[in-house]
Amino acid sequence: MKKKGWIKRLFPGGNTSKGFYSYFDHIIDLKSANRLFLIKGGPGVGKSHLMKKIGHLMVAEGYDVEFHHCSADPDSVDAAYIPELKVALIDGTAPHVIDPKYPGAIDEIINLGECWIEDKMVANRSKIIKSIDENGNIYKRVYKYLAAAKIIHDDIEWVYGQAMDFEKLNIEANQWIEKLLKGIKAKKKAAKIRHLFGSAITYQGHINHTDTYITPLKKIHYIKGAAGTGKSTLLQRIADRLLEKGYDLEVYHEPLEPDKLETVIAPELDLAISINSSYDHCLALDLDKYLNMAVLEKYKDELMESDRVYTYLMDNVLCNLKKTKVNHDEIETYYIPNIDFGKVDAITEKIVERILQYK
């Protein structure tokens, strides 16, 4: 019996305090790719279905596949990538509009808009315009609340930062990093770094798929610490050291603050360092022990108030994201009945045939 491939689930973009933040250009290295299919078409035309269908067919063929999920609807995918074949399919529509960079040579457009029954689409013109514009307005509100939540989170981090003994922390952190890197020989190559999101703020809440990209690794190290204790800074230090030694990295960012790191993975070392509490059984460093509890007690009321406001803002984010999902589902009702899915299936079959040529 043929061994099935492994499915890795990630997020290439996210709803963040900076608006929609994209790492779509890190899904596949274009210059080393065999083929990139950019899937175009409106909501409900079958882009996600096409990519998932092809991805699962490749898994059945024994290939590992990455499904890059949509932060607007985590049940949908925005991309499917088959690393061994160096082939990817990516949704190239808004808010992550992508056009061919090396047209014909590497990337090409697959236009599922050709599968519309156009006269029926035109009949819903005013409804489609209204619904799409309304969705855009809801997202503007989402990003305002996320920006406000980040400001409050900054205040929480500031308080914990005031209570930290960073001098003592740095001594232990330096010792641990040296122990972690001991025996790891430098490679004679320039390291590559890949940036993605490992989790996302969605209408279903905060979602991650660490069981698909961290759990399979042999060496997992968890760094514990409250906001403001320096977890992301420590992860960045480790990442910099591994890059200096020539090791390729996968760096996963936090969804609220995309400048901050959540997980660093060195595939060549089968190694992950993460602040995801799901791996507390792999505790390597506890930054909380360097907190001065007397300082935290002094700011107890302020912390409680900031926590309350932060929770309120994030609840509003969730409420509005649920509205975008309802609105998006309504938009799809204008498209789905007016799609020739026979044409979509025919296009899917042709893409599969072309992908398998790279075996």
C-alpha positions, -999 to +999 in steps of 0.1 A: +000+000+000+013+034-009+023+056+021+002+088+023+019+121+026+018+145+056-004+176+057+011+207+073-014+235+081-002+271+083-014+307+078+003+329+051-016+360+061-034+374+092-057+399+107-033+420+127-029+454+145-013+466+112-043+455+091-042+425+068-005+413+069+008+391+042+036+366+040+023+351+008+056+356-009+071+331+015+048+302+005+072+291-023+106+303-034+098+314-070+133+312-083+136+275-074+100+266-082+088+244-110+054+260-113+032+284-095-005+285-104-022+318-094-059+310-090-082+340-098-120+343-095-147+356-072-160+342-039-177+309-042-161+301-076-143+271-061-107+283-056-103+267-021-121+235-032-098+232-062-067+236-041-079+212-014-089+186-039-055+188-056-037+188-023-055+157-010-048+139-044-011+146-039-012+134-003-028+101-016+001+099-041+025+100-012+036+137-013+037+160+017+015+190+012+012+223+029-023+238+032-021+275+039-054+284+055-074+316+052-076+339+083-110+351+072-123+316+070-100+290+085-119+261+069-108+274+035-073+275+021-055+303+003-028+281-010-015+245-014+022+238-017+039+205-027+075+209-016+090+178-032+075+188-066+082+225-061+047+233-072+022+257-055-013+269-061-022+303-046-053+323-044-042+355-061-073+376-053-079+404-027-068+411-001-036+393-011-036+402-048-007+384-066+002+386-103+028+366-122+064+377-116+079+354-142+049+349-165+050+316-184+085+306-172+074+299-136+040+313-128+007+315-146-029+326-140-058+301-138-089+322-143-119+305-127-139+336-137-143+318-171-166+294-153-192+322-144-225+322-161-221+359-167-256+371-175-269+357-142-240+374-124-249+407-139-285+403-127-272+404-091-249+434-098-263+458-072-264+431-044-229+420-051-215+455-050-234+463-017-222+431+000-186+434-010-184+470+000-201+462+034-175+435+040-147+459+034-162+483+059-165+456+086-128+448+082-119+484+086-136+482+120-118+450+128-084+465+122-092+496+143-101+474+172-070+452+167-048+484+166-065+496+199-060+461+215-023+463+206-019+496+224-035+482+255-013+450+252+017+473+250+007+488+283+004+453+299+039+444+285+053+477+299+041+468+334+056+433+333+088+448+317+091+471+348+089+441+370+116+420+351+151+414+362+166+413+327+202+412+340+197+379+357+175+366+328+202+374+303+228+354+323+206+322+323+194+328+287+230+331+274+240+299+292+209+281+278+215+293+242+251+281+244+240+247+256+213+246+229+238+253+201+267+232+216+279+207+190+259+223+161+285+228+134+283+258+111+272+250+075+291+264+045+261+280+029+239+311+031+209+304+053+173+309+040+145+322+062+108+317+057+083+339+074+047+327+081+020+328+107+015+297+129-018+310+143-045+334+133-072+356+147-103+343+130-141+344+134-137+311+152-113+326+177-075+323+179-066+292+159-033+273+154-022+240+138+010+234+158+002+197+158+011+196+121+043+217+121+057+215+157+046+182+172+063+160+145+097+174+154+121+155+176+135+184+196+109+209+210+118+236+236+091+257+252+098+292+266+074+303+293+067+339+302+041+366+306+037+394+281+067+418+283+091+392+298+112+391+266+101+359+249+100+372+214+134+390+218+149+357+230+135+338+200+150+364+177+184+360+193+182+322+188+171+327+152+200+351+145+225+326+159+211+297+138+211+319+107+248+328+114+256+291+114+239+286+080+207+268+091+175+275+071+147+286+094+109+287+094+099+317+116+063+320+127+050+353+138+023+364+164-010+373+148-017+405+168+019+419+166+035+404+134+069+419+143+071+395+172+080+358+170+059+329+182+080+299+170+114+293+154+120+260+135+152+247+121+141+218+099+177+206+093+181+201+130+146+188+137+143+216+162+116+239+174+117+267+200+082+281+208+062+302+232+031+281+225+019+269+259+007+236+244+043+225+248+046+233+285+058+197+290+089+207+270+098+236+293+133+250+287+132+284+302+107+300+327+110+338+323+083+344+349+107+336+378+125+368+371+094+389+378+094+411+409+060+403+424+061+435+446+061+456+414+033+436+399+013+441+431+019+478+429+003+478+394-024+453+402-054+476+396-039+490+364-032+454+351-068+444+359-082+474+340-059+468+310-069+431+309-105+441+310-102+466+282-081+442+261-106+414+265-134+438+255-116+449+224-108+414+213-144+403+219-154+431+195-129+419+170-144+384+172-180+398+169-171+417+138-152+388+122-183+367+127-202+394+108-177+392+079-183+355+077-221+359+075-216+386+049-191+365+029-216+336+029-242+359+015-219+370-012-212+334-022-250+328-026-248+352-056-219+333-071-223+296-063-256+290-082-241+307-112-209+287-116-203+260-142-186+235-118-182+211-146-157+235-161-140+239-127-136+201-125-121+200-160-096+227-151-087+208-119-080+176-138-057+194-162-038+210-134-033+176-117-020+161-149+005+190-153+017+188-117+023+150-120+047+157-149+071+170-123+074+136-105 
